[in-house]
């Protein structure tokens, strides 16, 4: 299982700072997370893609690809996107 770390605004919806979630790809992990915590579904995915206000670090590599492989004990960190000008 992957260990998923949530940003503060999502922790309240999940009831935890981090969760262990099964899945072989980022998409599978997000789908399982959304199924287990329906309040998170809208916050994580938008039109079948990672929500635009989130960034993702998988095993210390930034990515937005939902096809990114996930192995047991992989750390996945959701980070709020930073924008501005």
MMTF fields as JSON, N, C-alpha, C and O atoms, coordinates in Angstrom:
{
  "mmtfVersion": "1.0.0",
  "mmtfProducer": "UNKNOWN",
  "numBonds": 339,
  "numAtoms": 340,
  "numGroups": 85,
  "numChains": 1,
  "numModels": 1,
  "chainsPerModel": [1],
  "groupsPerChain": [85],
  "chainIdList": ["A"],
  "bondAtomList": [4, 2, 8, 6, 12, 10, 16, 14, 20, 18, 24, 22, 28, 26, 32, 30, 36, 34, 40, 38, 44, 42, 48, 46, 52, 50, 56, 54, 60, 58, 64, 62, 68, 66, 72, 70, 76, 74, 80, 78, 84, 82, 88, 86, 92, 90, 96, 94, 100, 98, 104, 102, 108, 106, 112, 110, 116, 114, 120, 118, 124, 122, 128, 126, 132, 130, 136, 134, 140, 138, 144, 142, 148, 146, 152, 150, 156, 154, 160, 158, 164, 162, 168, 166, 172, 170, 176, 174, 180, 178, 184, 182, 188, 186, 192, 190, 196, 194, 200, 198, 204, 202, 208, 206, 212, 210, 216, 214, 220, 218, 224, 222, 228, 226, 232, 230, 236, 234, 240, 238, 244, 242, 248, 246, 252, 250, 256, 254, 260, 258, 264, 262, 268, 266, 272, 270, 276, 274, 280, 278, 284, 282, 288, 286, 292, 290, 296, 294, 300, 298, 304, 302, 308, 306, 312, 310, 316, 314, 320, 318, 324, 322, 328, 326, 332, 330, 336, 334],
  "bondOrderList": [1, 1, 1, 1, 1, 1, 1, 1, 1, 1, 1, 1, 1, 1, 1, 1, 1, 1, 1, 1, 1, 1, 1, 1, 1, 1, 1, 1, 1, 1, 1, 1, 1, 1, 1, 1, 1, 1, 1, 1, 1, 1, 1, 1, 1, 1, 1, 1, 1, 1, 1, 1, 1, 1, 1, 1, 1, 1, 1, 1, 1, 1, 1, 1, 1, 1, 1, 1, 1, 1, 1, 1, 1, 1, 1, 1, 1, 1, 1, 1, 1, 1, 1, 1],
  "groupList": [{"groupName": "UNK", "atomNameList": ["N", "CA", "C", "O"], "elementList": ["N", "C", "C", "O"], "formalChargeList": [0, 0, 0, 0], "bondAtomList": [1, 0, 2, 1, 3, 2], "bondOrderList": [1, 1, 2], "singleLetterCode": "X", "chemCompType": "L-PEPTIDE LINKING"}],
  "groupTypeList": [0, 0, 0, 0, 0, 0, 0, 0, 0, 0, 0, 0, 0, 0, 0, 0, 0, 0, 0, 0, 0, 0, 0, 0, 0, 0, 0, 0, 0, 0, 0, 0, 0, 0, 0, 0, 0, 0, 0, 0, 0, 0, 0, 0, 0, 0, 0, 0, 0, 0, 0, 0, 0, 0, 0, 0, 0, 0, 0, 0, 0, 0, 0, 0, 0, 0, 0, 0, 0, 0, 0, 0, 0, 0, 0, 0, 0, 0, 0, 0, 0, 0, 0, 0, 0],
  "groupIdList": [1, 2, 3, 4, 5, 6, 7, 8, 9, 10, 11, 12, 13, 14, 15, 16, 17, 18, 19, 20, 21, 22, 23, 24, 25, 26, 27, 28, 29, 30, 31, 32, 33, 34, 35, 36, 37, 38, 39, 40, 41, 42, 43, 44, 45, 46, 47, 48, 49, 50, 51, 52, 53, 54, 55, 56, 57, 58, 59, 60, 61, 62, 63, 64, 65, 66, 67, 68, 69, 70, 71, 72, 73, 74, 75, 76, 77, 78, 79, 80, 81, 82, 83, 84, 85],
  "secStructList": [7, 3, 3, 3, 3, 7, 7, 2, 2, 2, 2, 2, 2, 2, 6, 1, 1, 3, 3, 3, 3, 7, 7, 1, 5, 2, 2, 2, 2, 2, 2, 2, 2, 2, 2, 2, 7, 2, 2, 2, 2, 2, 2, 2, 3, 3, 6, 6, 3, 3, 7, 6, 6, 3, 3, 3, 3, 3, 6, 6, 3, 3, 3, 7, 7, 6, 6, 7, 5, 7, 7, 6, 6, 7, 3, 3, 3, 3, 3, 3, 7, 7, 7, 7, 7],
  "xCoordList": [0.834, 0.0, 0.87, 1.954, 0.377, 1.055, 0.63, -0.472, 1.496, 1.151, 0.863, 1.738, -0.371, -0.824, -0.862, -1.534, -0.133, -0.097, -0.956, -0.8, -1.857, -2.82, -2.456, -1.923, -2.741, -2.536, -3.59, -4.625, -3.332, -4.234, -5.709, -6.553, -6.048, -7.468, -8.172, -9.397, -7.428, -8.032, -8.023, -8.777, -7.177, -7.098, -8.431, -8.828, -9.107, -10.395, -11.405, -12.195, -11.389, -12.334, -12.017, -12.922, -10.739, -10.322, -10.248, -10.269, -10.162, -10.036, -8.654, -8.481, -7.659, -6.293, -5.301, -5.648, -4.071, -2.99, -2.462, -2.063, -2.464, -2.013, -2.853, -3.428, -2.905, -3.696, -2.919, -2.18, -3.078, -2.517, -3.576, -4.695, -3.211, -4.178, -3.549, -2.404, -4.313, -3.839, -4.067, -5.022, -3.177, -3.328, -2.004, -0.942, -2.067, -0.861, -0.438, 0.68, -1.356, -1.056, -1.649, -2.452, -1.251, -1.817, -3.332, -4.058, -3.822, -5.27, -5.976, -7.01, -5.425, -6.038, -6.042, -7.025, -4.955, -4.888, -5.926, -6.635, -6.023, -6.995, -8.424, -9.278, -8.682, -10.022, -10.387, -11.494, -9.474, -9.725, -9.912, -10.8, -9.081, -9.19, -10.545, -11.189, -10.973, -12.273, -13.429, -14.428, -13.297, -14.338, -14.449, -15.551, -13.301, -13.287, -13.668, -14.168, -13.427, -13.693, -14.395, -13.755, -15.706, -16.442, -16.308, -16.373, -16.126, -15.968, -14.695, -14.594, -13.737, -12.478, -12.572, -11.789, -13.513, -13.579, -13.534, -12.731, -14.38, -14.432, -13.145, -12.769, -12.477, -11.263, -10.039, -9.074, -10.082, -8.922, -8.952, -7.929, -10.139, -10.259, -11.214, -12.231, -10.876, -11.722, -11.71, -10.661, -12.876, -12.984, -11.982, -11.305, -11.907, -11.062, -9.561, -8.762, -9.188, -7.784, -7.537, -8.477, -6.277, -5.932, -6.462, -6.29, -7.102, -7.648, -6.55, -5.424, -6.868, -5.841, -5.173, -4.056, -5.835, -5.242, -4.302, -3.807, -4.058, -3.167, -1.96, -2.041, -0.855, 0.336, 0.56, 0.041, 1.319, 1.507, 2.978, 3.662, 3.454, 4.802, 4.673, 4.095, 5.218, 5.184, 6.625, 7.407, 6.976, 8.353, 9.342, 10.385, 8.999, 9.841, 10.013, 10.963, 9.109, 9.134, 7.802, 6.74, 7.861, 6.64, 6.04, 6.748, 4.725, 4.039, 2.569, 2.025, 1.935, 0.483, -0.105, -1.305, 0.749, 0.318, -0.357, 0.255, -1.613, -2.355, -1.92, -2.287, -1.136, -0.628, 0.692, 1.248, 1.192, 2.442, 2.314, 1.37, 3.256, 3.197, 3.402, 4.133, 2.739, 2.851, 3.176, 2.474, 4.241, 4.633, 4.292, 3.97, 4.366, 4.165, 5.144, 6.306, 4.664, 5.447, 5.843, 6.637, 5.304, 5.545, 4.858, 3.726, 5.541, 4.926, 4.369, 5.058, 3.105, 2.434, 2.041, 1.331, 2.505, 2.194, 1.362, 1.754, 0.207, -0.601, -0.145, -0.07, 0.154, 0.622, -0.268, -0.629, -0.627, -1.411, -0.559, 0.603, -1.142, -0.43, -0.215, -1.053, 0.9, 1.219, 1.163, 1.8, 0.415, 0.294, 0.371, 0.381, 0.424, 0.477, 1.279, 1.67, 1.503, 2.237, 2.964, 3.634],
  "yCoordList": [-1.189, 0.0, 1.241, 1.263, 2.263, 3.557, 4.335, 4.142, 5.205, 6.114, 7.462, 8.058, 7.94, 9.191, 10.263, 10.107, 11.358, 12.488, 13.613, 14.003, 14.123, 15.131, 16.513, 16.638, 17.564, 18.925, 19.242, 18.578, 20.247, 20.552, 20.661, 20.153, 21.294, 21.489, 20.184, 20.107, 19.155, 17.865, 16.904, 15.932, 17.173, 16.3, 16.244, 15.191, 17.366, 17.405, 16.484, 15.827, 16.43, 15.588, 14.102, 13.266, 13.778, 12.379, 11.923, 10.725, 12.881, 12.534, 12.049, 11.408, 12.352, 11.909, 12.747, 13.334, 12.79, 13.48, 12.629, 13.151, 11.308, 10.391, 9.116, 8.772, 8.431, 7.206, 6.188, 6.558, 4.92, 3.846, 3.426, 3.07, 3.471, 3.216, 2.266, 2.451, 1.249, 0.28, 0.806, 1.539, 0.421, 0.78, 0.632, 0.821, 0.292, 0.107, 1.33, 1.393, 2.324, 3.597, 4.721, 4.479, 5.933, 7.084, 7.108, 7.378, 6.832, 6.825, 5.826, 6.148, 4.623, 3.61, 4.055, 3.848, 4.659, 5.161, 6.257, 6.25, 7.204, 8.295, 7.77, 8.24, 6.799, 6.221, 5.541, 5.726, 4.76, 4.079, 5.105, 4.962, 6.124, 7.169, 7.867, 8.114, 8.181, 8.835, 7.906, 8.358, 6.613, 5.646, 5.517, 5.454, 5.479, 5.32, 6.597, 6.548, 7.748, 9.059, 9.94, 10.79, 9.747, 10.462, 11.987, 12.648, 12.545, 13.998, 14.485, 15.657, 13.597, 13.964, 13.923, 14.582, 13.161, 12.916, 14.206, 14.329, 15.163, 16.44, 17.233, 17.978, 17.075, 17.836, 17.265, 17.985, 15.975, 15.308, 15.269, 15.456, 15.025, 14.836, 15.842, 16.198, 16.294, 17.202, 16.719, 16.7, 16.329, 15.819, 14.692, 14.664, 13.767, 12.582, 12.897, 12.073, 14.066, 14.466, 14.95, 15.216, 15.061, 15.621, 17.046, 17.823, 17.39, 18.737, 19.769, 19.596, 20.849, 21.815, 22.529, 23.028, 22.586, 23.296, 22.417, 22.839, 21.191, 20.277, 19.907, 19.823, 19.692, 19.102, 17.775, 17.552, 16.911, 15.574, 15.205, 15.393, 14.679, 14.134, 12.635, 12.22, 11.833, 10.379, 9.906, 10.05, 9.343, 8.892, 10.029, 9.828, 11.221, 12.42, 12.956, 13.69, 12.599, 13.116, 13.81, 13.209, 15.074, 15.816, 15.285, 15.075, 15.071, 14.565, 14.952, 15.233, 14.967, 15.115, 13.934, 13.896, 12.975, 11.828, 10.791, 10.268, 10.503, 9.523, 8.098, 7.162, 7.935, 6.608, 6.279, 5.199, 7.197, 6.968, 5.713, 5.599, 4.768, 3.544, 3.838, 4.753, 3.041, 3.15, 1.764, 0.794, 1.681, 0.413, 0.446, 1.5, -0.717, -0.755, 0.197, 0.301, 0.869, 1.79, 3.077, 3.856, 3.313, 4.582, 5.695, 5.533, 6.821, 7.99, 8.9, 9.253, 9.27, 10.202, 11.414, 11.296, 12.577, 13.821, 14.716, 15.01, 15.145, 16.151, 17.507, 17.741, 18.385, 19.721, 20.742, 20.566, 21.802, 22.841, 23.519, 23.847, 23.727, 24.422, 25.873, 26.474, 26.411, 27.802, 28.585, 28.217, 29.644, 30.462, 31.931, 32.301, 32.719, 34.154, 34.837, 34.234, 36.068, 36.774, 37.954, 38.656],
  "zCoordList": [0.0, 0.0, 0.0, 0.582, -0.659, -0.665, 0.575, 1.088, 1.049, 2.143, 1.5, 0.872, 1.659, 1.056, 2.133, 3.152, 1.902, 2.828, 2.259, 1.102, 3.077, 2.63, 3.149, 4.251, 2.361, 2.851, 3.916, 3.981, 4.745, 5.867, 5.497, 6.236, 4.397, 4.077, 3.725, 3.825, 3.313, 2.995, 4.184, 4.204, 5.166, 6.342, 7.081, 7.581, 7.146, 7.843, 7.165, 7.844, 5.843, 5.105, 5.26, 5.258, 5.393, 5.51, 6.959, 7.244, 7.87, 9.281, 9.663, 10.7, 8.823, 9.096, 8.296, 7.271, 8.779, 8.072, 6.922, 5.881, 7.125, 6.079, 6.137, 7.17, 5.0, 4.875, 4.058, 3.145, 4.373, 3.56, 2.553, 2.924, 1.268, 0.198, -0.824, -1.236, -1.227, -2.218, -3.63, -3.887, -4.538, -5.945, -6.664, -6.071, -7.947, -8.74, -9.528, -10.039, -9.627, -10.289, -9.448, -8.547, -9.747, -9.051, -9.232, -8.275, -10.434, -10.68, -9.757, -9.171, -9.629, -8.767, -7.307, -6.595, -6.867, -5.491, -5.277, -4.271, -6.221, -6.086, -6.113, -5.36, -6.977, -7.057, -5.744, -5.238, -5.192, -3.914, -2.795, -1.953, -2.793, -1.775, -1.867, -0.847, -3.079, -3.278, -2.899, -2.341, -3.199, -2.825, -1.307, -0.761, -0.634, 0.821, 1.559, 2.683, 0.917, 1.533, 0.499, -0.12, 0.303, -0.75, -0.692, -1.728, 0.492, 0.599, -0.093, -0.457, -0.272, -0.934, -2.459, -3.143, -2.992, -4.438, -5.242, -6.167, -4.903, -5.626, -5.492, -6.397, -4.373, -4.103, -4.819, -5.076, -5.139, -5.735, -7.253, -7.912, -7.8, -9.243, -9.855, -9.259, -11.046, -11.813, -13.255, -13.9, -13.762, -15.133, -15.391, -16.419, -14.434, -14.533, -14.565, -15.011, -14.1, -13.989, -12.564, -11.814, -12.204, -10.908, -10.835, -11.774, -9.733, -9.569, -9.819, -9.353, -10.558, -10.956, -9.788, -9.93, -8.64, -7.503, -6.682, -5.638, -7.156, -6.451, -7.301, -8.527, -6.63, -7.231, -6.524, -5.43, -7.138, -6.604, -6.627, -7.632, -5.516, -5.438, -5.171, -4.167, -6.082, -5.947, -5.832, -6.772, -4.688, -4.442, -4.705, -5.326, -4.225, -4.321, -5.736, -6.005, -6.644, -8.015, -8.281, -8.12, -8.687, -8.994, -10.291, -11.275, -10.279, -11.464, -11.421, -10.353, -12.572, -12.665, -13.444, -13.715, -13.798, -14.596, -13.704, -12.772, -13.996, -13.212, -13.52, -12.81, -14.582, -14.946, -14.245, -14.447, -13.43, -12.706, -11.84, -11.059, -11.97, -11.163, -9.676, -9.296, -8.862, -7.409, -6.865, -7.152, -6.081, -5.469, -3.983, -3.435, -3.336, -1.891, -1.213, -1.606, -0.214, 0.613, -0.108, 0.42, -1.302, -1.987, -1.209, -0.753, -1.058, -0.433, -1.517, -2.474, -1.343, -2.243, -1.421, -0.423, -1.845, -1.138, -2.046, -3.175, -1.539, -2.222, -1.713, -0.507, -2.64, -2.288, -2.969, -4.133, -2.269, -2.936, -4.005, -3.765, -5.185, -6.26, -5.846, -5.173, -6.253, -5.948, -7.244, -8.231, -7.239, -8.443, -8.077, -6.903, -9.061, -8.825, -9.906, -10.906, -9.682, -10.71, -10.182, -10.94]
}
